[in-house]
Amino acid sequence: DPEKRFAVYRNNVVVSLVDALADSYPVVQALVGEDFFRAMAAVFVRRSPPRSPVLAWYGDAFAEFVGTFPSAAGLPYLADVARLEWLRVASYHAADATPLPLAEIAGLLADEEALPAARFTLHPAVRTLRSPHPVVSLWAAHQTDEPVASLGEIDLAVAEAALVLRPGLDVEVARIEPGAAEFIDRLRQGSAFGEAAGTATTFDIAATLGLLIRRGAIVQVTSPERAS
């Protein structure tokens, strides 16, 4: 029966796509349980078939779907955890770039007159996320041997921001201040250093720059003098 054969094929495709989502969103699956996750993912697969032949990129809209999935309404942080996990996927597959040498960065930062107008080009793998929920803590708890114990110590009312980057072959997630995430976002959008720092909410700019430098996240700095 062709109809039965096609049904088997269709079911195999759905299962394969659900497996791909489970690979991309392991913490989301851990938070809701495998059965719930696979049922939710199957609904998503049927509503949102792949648009690209590259399976690694499937699921970019999953976080938005999770945020509107009625059965997940009791976990308001779940969609942002999914967003964080997708940022890790995007960071892993981002282009490579060579970090700017430390000595050159130090010289530029020391130039107090040129620094405010300087524009920073960050590594293509750099991503940020600002959330009203403790997304970094929830994600980090599942990187331990005893996630249940770690989850019990998390205050779900605390807002957190995440910095996602790839200093080498591995993707890293760091918890940063919301103002630091705003500052980094403005740098990525092309704002000058002074403008980005001045319009972001309060944050430790020295600690933020130190983190970006240590992780090789700065690949170019252009000042008006250098450009001319």
C-alpha positions, -999 to +999 in steps of 0.1 A: +000+000+000+017+032-011-001+053+015+012+031+043+047+032+029+046+069+027+034+071+063+064+051+074+087+074+055+070+105+069+073+091+105+110+084+100+115+119+088+097+133+119+118+111+142+150+122+126+141+159+129+131+154+165+164+138+172+182+168+156+163+191+179+172+170+209+209+174+199+205+211+197+184+216+228+196+191+254+190+214+284+154+221+273+149+184+270+164+178+305+141+205+320+109+190+307+118+154+303+124+133+272+087+123+266+074+159+269+102+172+248+098+147+220+060+153+219+065+191+218+093+188+192+071+166+170+044+193+169+070+218+159+084+196+132+050+191+116+044+229+117+079+240+106+096+216+081+132+223+072+140+252+049+176+242+045+193+210+034+218+215+063+204+196+092+226+215+117+206+247+110+173+231+117+154+245+147+163+282+146+126+290+153+121+264+180+126+289+209+097+311+195+076+280+192+083+270+228+073+304+240+038+299+226+034+262+233+004+260+257+017+230+276+050+248+284+033+279+298+041+269+334+079+272+326+082+309+315+120+306+313+120+276+289+119+297+257+150+318+268+169+286+277+161+274+242+173+308+228+206+303+247+211+268+233+205+280+198+230+308+202+255+281+211+247+263+179+251+295+159+284+303+176+298+269+170+291+272+132+302+308+129+331+318+107+367+318+121+386+350+127+420+359+142+419+379+174+437+412+175+471+409+193+470+419+230+497+445+225+478+463+198+446+463+218+464+477+248+478+505+228+444+515+214+428+514+249+455+536+262+447+563+237+421+583+256+414+607+228+409+582+200+391+555+221+356+571+222+354+572+184+369+538+178+348+510+164+353+474+175+348+444+153+340+414+174+345+377+165+317+363+143+310+337+170+301+363+197+265+363+207+246+378+237+212+371+253+194+393+279+167+375+298+144+382+328+151+347+339+183+330+352+190+313+319+228+310+324+224+294+358+198+270+344+220+260+316+251+258+338+233+235+363+230+209+335+267+210+328+274+194+363+272+159+375+243+167+398+220+191+380+190+185+404+211+197+434+223+228+414+188+236+402+176+238+438+199+268+445+187+289+416+165+319+422+140+319+393+132+356+399+167+367+390+174+382+355+206+372+338+225+380+306+247+356+287+278+360+265+284+332+241+317+329+223+341+305+208+377+313+217+390+280+203+371+249+191+347+249+220+318+272+226+317+289+260+289+306+279+296+333+305+272+352+327+276+389+323+258+420+335+228+431+314+245+464+307+275+446+295+254+426+271+238+458+258+273+473+254+285+443+234+253+444+212+260+480+204+296+473+194+284+444+172+259+468+155+287+492+147+284+519+174+315+537+184+331+527+217+320+559+235+285+558+223+281+521+232+295+526+267+275+558+273+241+544+263+243+510+280+230+506+315+254+505+344+281+478+341+318+471+348+334+482+315+369+471+326+357+436+335+338+434+303+367+444+281+390+421+300+366+392+293+364+400+256+402+403+254+410+371+273+386+352+251+399+365+218+366+382+210+381+414+195+394+410+160+397+446+148+396+481+161+392+510+137+397+547+148+392+578+126+430+583+125+436+547+114+408+548+088+422+580+072 
